[in-house]
Amino acid sequence: MQTPLLRVPPLQYAYVVPDLLQGIRDWVEVMGAGPFFVMRDFVGTDLTYRGAPSTTRVHYAFGQWGPTQVQLIAQDDPSPSIYRDMYAPGEGGFHHVCSLVPLEQWDEQVAAFTDAGYEVAASLTTTVPVVYLDCRSDLGFFVELYGRTERTESFFAMVRSTHDVWDGVTDPVRDRSGAPIDVTDGWD
């Protein structure tokens, strides 16, 4: 038996949803996840899709569900993306796992996957490098490697600690800074 390719545990599970607000509502009301921190029209820097530059915009929401972070992704941009590789408009489901990789292990961790034949399906930079590896042939989903720094760890910790003290009802939708987003028009 060989050593596993992924050397750091996944901290996040990501799902494509047809509608971001409805997806948040479902995860809050059914699963008790949240609150969710929303980023709309996100592209990142130097986004690529299948090796070519891309400007596809997506909407993200990050919430905590017990020990695991949940990311919800909605795409209304008609351009191709790793999300459209799996789900057509109006469809959704499980998409990828995400692991935070220490930057000093970055090249080695990415090479472990690419040397094993997994394609880098998308890449970008936030404040750190990010790659999505197409592991669908063996796992049925993508694997996201996200550079781990003090800043990225603090975002994951903030989402988790906010969930730990959240009452499960108040301000289920927030912006990246934590300010409540009014959903009264779209949430009964």
C-alpha positions as CSV (number, residue, x, y, z in Angstrom):
1,M,0.0,0.0,0.0
2,Q,1.3,3.5,-0.9
3,T,1.4,6.6,1.2
4,P,-1.7,8.7,0.7
5,L,-1.4,11.7,-1.7
6,L,-3.2,14.1,0.6
7,R,-0.9,14.8,3.6
8,V,-3.2,17.2,5.5
9,P,-6.8,16.4,6.5
10,P,-9.8,18.1,4.8
11,L,-11.3,20.9,6.9
12,Q,-14.1,21.8,4.5
13,Y,-16.8,20.1,2.4
14,A,-18.2,22.1,-0.5
15,Y,-21.5,21.9,-2.2
16,V,-22.9,23.5,-5.4
17,V,-26.4,25.0,-4.8
18,P,-28.8,26.4,-7.5
19,D,-29.6,29.4,-5.3
20,L,-27.2,30.7,-2.6
21,L,-29.8,32.0,-0.2
22,Q,-32.0,28.9,-0.4
23,G,-29.0,26.7,0.1
24,I,-28.0,28.7,3.2
25,R,-31.6,28.4,4.5
26,D,-31.6,24.6,3.9
27,W,-28.3,24.1,5.7
28,V,-29.4,26.3,8.6
29,E,-32.9,24.8,9.1
30,V,-32.2,21.2,8.2
31,M,-28.6,20.6,9.4
32,G,-28.0,23.4,12.0
33,A,-25.0,24.8,10.1
34,G,-24.1,28.4,10.2
35,P,-24.1,31.3,10.4
36,F,-22.9,31.7,6.8
37,F,-20.4,34.4,5.6
38,V,-21.2,35.4,2.1
39,M,-18.9,36.6,-0.7
40,R,-20.6,37.5,-4.0
41,D,-19.2,37.8,-7.5
42,F,-15.9,36.3,-6.4
43,V,-13.2,35.7,-9.1
44,G,-9.8,35.8,-7.3
45,T,-6.6,36.8,-8.9
46,D,-5.1,34.9,-11.9
47,L,-8.0,32.5,-12.1
48,T,-7.5,29.7,-14.6
49,Y,-9.9,27.0,-15.8
50,R,-8.4,24.0,-17.6
51,G,-5.1,25.9,-18.2
52,A,-6.7,29.0,-19.7
53,P,-7.4,32.4,-18.1
54,S,-11.0,32.8,-16.7
55,T,-13.2,35.5,-15.3
56,T,-16.1,33.3,-14.2
57,R,-17.7,34.8,-11.2
58,V,-19.3,32.7,-8.4
59,H,-21.0,33.3,-5.0
60,Y,-19.6,31.6,-1.9
61,A,-21.0,31.1,1.6
62,F,-19.0,29.7,4.4
63,G,-20.5,28.2,7.6
64,Q,-19.7,25.7,10.2
65,W,-21.4,22.4,10.8
66,G,-20.1,20.7,13.9
67,P,-16.3,20.2,13.5
68,T,-16.4,20.8,9.7
69,Q,-16.7,23.9,7.6
70,V,-19.3,23.9,4.8
71,Q,-18.9,26.0,1.7
72,L,-21.9,26.6,-0.5
73,I,-21.3,27.7,-4.1
74,A,-23.7,29.3,-6.6
75,Q,-22.9,30.2,-10.1
76,D,-25.2,32.4,-12.3
77,D,-22.3,33.4,-14.6
78,P,-22.8,31.3,-17.8
79,S,-19.1,30.7,-18.4
80,P,-17.5,27.3,-17.9
81,S,-16.0,26.4,-14.5
82,I,-15.2,23.4,-12.3
83,Y,-18.6,23.8,-10.8
84,R,-20.3,23.5,-14.3
85,D,-18.1,20.5,-14.9
86,M,-20.3,18.6,-12.5
87,Y,-23.6,20.5,-12.3
88,A,-25.7,22.3,-14.9
89,P,-27.6,25.4,-14.0
90,G,-30.4,24.6,-11.5
91,E,-28.5,21.5,-10.3
92,G,-26.4,21.0,-7.2
93,G,-24.7,18.5,-4.9
94,F,-21.4,17.6,-3.3
95,H,-18.4,19.1,-5.2
96,H,-15.1,19.1,-3.3
97,V,-13.1,18.7,-0.1
98,C,-10.6,21.4,0.9
99,S,-7.4,21.1,2.8
100,L,-5.2,23.9,4.1
101,V,-1.6,23.1,3.0
102,P,1.4,24.8,4.7
103,L,3.1,26.9,2.1
104,E,6.4,25.2,2.8
105,Q,4.8,21.9,1.7
106,W,2.8,23.5,-1.2
107,D,5.0,22.4,-4.2
108,E,5.4,18.9,-2.9
109,Q,1.7,18.4,-2.1
110,V,0.5,19.7,-5.6
111,A,3.2,17.5,-7.3
112,A,2.0,14.4,-5.4
113,F,-1.4,14.8,-7.1
114,T,-0.2,15.9,-10.6
115,D,2.5,13.2,-10.7
116,A,-0.3,10.7,-9.9
117,G,-2.1,11.9,-13.0
118,Y,-4.7,14.3,-11.5
119,E,-5.2,17.4,-13.5
120,V,-5.1,20.9,-12.1
121,A,-8.6,21.9,-13.2
122,A,-8.5,25.4,-11.8
123,S,-6.1,27.7,-10.0
124,L,-6.2,31.1,-8.5
125,T,-4.7,33.3,-5.8
126,T,-6.5,34.9,-2.9
127,T,-3.9,35.9,-0.5
128,V,-2.4,32.4,-1.0
129,P,-2.3,29.9,-3.9
130,V,-5.3,27.7,-4.5
131,V,-5.7,24.7,-6.9
132,Y,-8.5,22.4,-7.6
133,L,-7.5,18.9,-8.7
134,D,-9.9,16.8,-10.8
135,C,-10.1,13.5,-8.8
136,R,-13.5,12.6,-10.1
137,S,-12.3,9.5,-11.9
138,D,-11.4,7.9,-8.6
139,L,-13.3,9.8,-5.9
140,G,-16.2,11.4,-7.7
141,F,-15.2,14.9,-6.7
142,F,-12.5,17.6,-6.8
143,V,-9.9,18.2,-4.2
144,E,-9.0,21.8,-3.3
145,L,-5.6,22.6,-1.9
146,Y,-5.6,26.0,-0.2
147,G,-2.4,27.6,1.1
148,R,-2.3,27.7,4.9
149,T,-1.1,30.8,6.6
150,E,-2.0,32.6,9.8
151,R,-4.6,34.6,7.8
152,T,-6.3,31.6,6.3
153,E,-6.2,29.7,9.6
154,S,-7.8,32.7,11.3
155,F,-10.7,32.8,8.8
156,F,-11.5,29.1,9.4
157,A,-11.2,29.7,13.2
158,M,-13.5,32.7,13.0
159,V,-16.2,30.7,11.2
160,R,-15.9,27.9,13.7
161,S,-15.9,30.2,16.8
162,T,-18.8,32.2,15.5
163,H,-20.8,28.9,15.1
164,D,-19.8,27.8,18.6
165,V,-21.6,30.8,20.2
166,W,-24.4,31.2,17.7
167,D,-28.0,30.6,18.8
168,G,-28.9,28.9,15.5
169,V,-31.4,31.7,14.5
170,T,-30.0,35.2,14.8
171,D,-28.4,36.7,11.7
172,P,-27.9,33.4,9.7
173,V,-26.5,35.3,6.7
174,R,-23.5,37.7,7.1
175,D,-21.0,39.4,5.0
176,R,-17.3,38.5,5.1
177,S,-16.7,41.0,8.0
178,G,-19.5,39.4,10.0
179,A,-22.1,42.2,9.5
180,P,-25.7,40.8,9.2
181,I,-27.2,40.7,5.7
182,D,-30.9,41.4,5.7
183,V,-32.7,38.4,4.2
184,T,-36.3,39.3,5.3
185,D,-37.4,39.8,1.7
186,G,-36.2,36.3,0.7
187,W,-36.5,34.3,3.9
188,D,-39.9,33.7,5.6
